[in-house]
Amino acid sequence: MESYLIKGILIGLIFGMPVGAVGTMTVQRTFRYGFQAGLMTGLGSSVADCLYACVGVFGLTFISDFLFKYQMLINISGGTFVLIMGIRLILGSSKTNTLQAGTVYGIKMFLSSFVVGITNPAAILTFLFAFSYFGISGESGIFQGIQLVCGVFIGTYIWWSGLSAAVCIIRKKTQNYNLYYINKIFGALLILFATIVFLKIFLQF
């Protein structure tokens, strides 16, 4: 009996690699606040991926139709949000405040990465391609679909946990890193990702 959970984990590992704006946010926050900050940031993206995986595996066309209809506005909102975060990083203070990395700030980290992840409706197509690649049809039952979505969550979160752990190792071994310049670099990267989003939108006209 084929395991939809294992297939979901593989899909999460292969197609949920930590790249782009959320990956940048995860690395920067892990450098500044530590491992838990990276986990909370990755969690937001994993939840967003799970929601899009649900749309794909359960054939929720009314949601996908809505998202694709307003895809441009959603992308603009996401790009603007990333742009603002990048500007705030460049203009913000370089002082490390460990108290900020508590529960309230952790929720903010989760929500910000969730917003970035959910404002990318094209992720639905990525998961549809992944499901097709692994031979998963739209006729899968509810139980199999739940296994698949849970697997996607586990797979993507393994990536985020691994990335956060790797950054923590680098952080410990790099004793003389300058948080001021790190924030500027990652702020510039976020602005670059936002610019790419706007350029793609502009080229669609």
C-alpha positions, 0 to 999 in steps of 0.5 A: 500500500502506497504511503501518501504521507511519505509522498507528501514528505518527499514533495515538501522536501523537493518542492518546498526548498527554502529559497526567496524572501522567506528563506532570507527572513529565516536566515536573518532572524536566526542570525539575530534572535536564534534557532527558535526565531528561524523555526517560527518563521519557517512555520508560517511558510509551511502552514501557507504551503499546506493551505495551497496543498489542500487546494490542490489535493482536494480540488478546491477550484472555487478557491483557486479560481478566486486566487488566480483571478486576483493573482496580480493584486495578491502578488502586489500586496506580497511584494509591497510587504516584502519591500517594507520589511527590507526597508525596515531592516536597512533603516532599523537598529542593529542592536540585538534584543533577545527579549523581543524573541519571546511569544509575541514577537514569535507570533509576528514572525510566524504571521509575516512569513505566512503572509509572504507565503500565502501571497504567492498563488502560483504555489498551487501550480507547483503542488499540482505539478508535484502531485502529477509527478508522483502519480497522485490523482484527484480521485484520492480519498479524504484520508489519503489527502490529509496524509499528503498535506501532513506530509507536505508540512513535515517535508517543508518544515524539515527544510526550515529546521535544517536551515535554521540549525545550519545558520545557528552553527555558522552563527556560533562559529562566526564570533565576530560577525557584524549584525549591522551589516548582516541586516543591511545585506538581508534587507537589500535581498528582500528589496531585490525579491520585491523588485523581481515581483514587481518586474514580473507584474510589469512584464505581464502588461 
